[in-house]
Amino acid sequence: MPVEIKTVGASGQISLGKQYAGRTVTVDRVAEGVWTIKTAQVIPDDELWLHTPEARASLDRALDWSRSHPRSETDLKAVARKVRRKR
């Protein structure tokens, strides 16, 4: 890939081009005046648990169950009767 020459503006910013507009990037300062910029995807802290092996295993079990149990119509009146009985 050819080297591009950019000028850092008065506000300290450079433009990477419209194709990167709105993207999240990591900026790694390798040395004085040397940066590595990579596009990235960030997982919010409150969603990190979804990316644990335990959550993945739970999801896999749920998907396995759904494949082995075909869909069926729910009898809402029967469900309501069960709920009333438990009160």
KAPE-V232739 format. One record per residue. NEAR is the number of other ideal C-beta (glycine too) atoms within 8 Angstrom. D_CENTER is the distance of its C-alpha to the mean C-alpha in whole Angstrom. Layout:
# KAPE-V232739
NEAR_D_CENTER / NEAR_D_CENTER
This chain:
# KAPE-V232739
2_29 / 3_32 / 4_32 / 4_31 / 4_33 / 6_31 / 5_33 / 6_32 / 7_32 / 3_34 / 4_31 / 5_30 / 6_27 / 7_27 / 5_26 / 7_23 / 5_24 / 4_23 / 5_20 / 9_18 / 5_19 / 3_16 / 6_14 / 7_12 / 10_15 / 7_16 / 7_20 / 8_22 / 6_25 / 6_27 / 5_31 / 3_33 / 3_32 / 7_29 / 7_26 / 7_23 / 8_20 / 7_17 / 6_14 / 7_11 / 4_7 / 5_7 / 7_5 / 6_8 / 5_11 / 4_11 / 8_8 / 9_9 / 6_11 / 6_9 / 8_9 / 8_13 / 5_15 / 6_17 / 10_14 / 9_14 / 8_18 / 8_18 / 8_16 / 8_18 / 8_21 / 8_20 / 8_20 / 8_23 / 8_25 / 7_24 / 6_25 / 5_28 / 5_29 / 3_29 / 2_29 / 4_32 / 3_33 / 5_33 / 6_36 / 6_35 / 6_39 / 7_39 / 9_35 / 8_37 / 8_40 / 8_38 / 8_37 / 7_40 / 6_42 / 5_39 / 4_40
